[in-house]
Amino acid sequence: MLNRIYRQPRLGLALSGGGARGIAHIGVLRVLQQAGIPVHCVAGTSAGGVIGAGFCAGMSPDMLAQEALYLSNVRHLVRLVDRVPSRLGLLAGDKIAAYMTGKIGRCSFDDLRIPLAVVTVDIESGEEVILDHGPVVDAVRATMAYPAVFEPREMNGRLLVDGGLLNNLPVDVVRKMGADAVIAVDVSAPQEYLADLSEMAGRNHLLPQVRLTMAMVARCIDIMMHRIRTQKLAEYPPDVLICPPVPPDVGIFSGFSRAAECIAAGEQAARDALPAIERVMKRQIWWPRAARGG
């Protein structure tokens, strides 16, 4: 004979990419923690994968905020820039990987306190690749490999880059991890705030051509990501969508000095969403259980 028992929904977080805008994820995590909202699994892309890895490895939102504020000092941030350009990107990304290792150690996905999946793309086959086993820092290094900026990461015979190319807000991924309810945090810039090429080029009088080239790459990728995001949200709608009001001039490569503002934007958006989150968490999830006795 079977009966049914009640359990609270398993809550999953889908954390989007967005470069410096991803710092807002920390504010969302802080409010969820303060409200006592449990997080059972996380899927992250690019910046969302970086923040998600730290959180799932045991770093508190306050610890993550401390690191973000430390790196908001440009003197500290430039220490993470590889001096020798790589063959397939402007930066090798090794110093960032070493920095992450110093914070979370050489842990594997199996060592994490909260299950994590990281989204990447195989640049050769064009396939989306979900990383959920092996060294966490290697996966983080792969998901943050923004094309032309960071060198792709070779893993298991694949050449992996930023997962935002195909799935910047991985709601579907976290549902496949067993989440009954999903909070999606989208820090990507609104369509109307996509990079203005002439403005981007004019911000740096020393390297205008490099700046313009990078702005062109970012603009093309932004257009593609916004189109895919719209399609993905229609196909895999989250239970709650949080869009932190990050200042529009904070972008993928700029704005790290405004970490405090980004964190505050995440906190504001999460507090506004708390009523909706609490309604989701009150849902009754029933599952069968074999009854004891005859």
Buried (B, 14 or more C-beta within 10 A) or exposed (E): EEEEEEEBBBBBBBBBBBBBBBBBBBBBBBBBBEEEBEBBBBBBBBBBBBBBBBBBBBBBBEBBBEBBBEBBEEEBEEEBEBEEEBEBBBBBBBBBBEBBBEBBEEBEBEBBEBBBBBBBBBBEEEEBBBBBEEBBBBBBBBBBBBBBBBBBBEBEEBBBBBBBBBBBBBBBBBBBBEBBBBBBBBBBBEEEBBBEBEEBBEEEEEEEEEBBBBBBBBBEBBEBBBEBBEEBBEEBEBBBBBBBBBBEEBBBBBBBBBBBBBBBBBBBBBBEBBEBBEEBBEEEEEEEEEEEEE
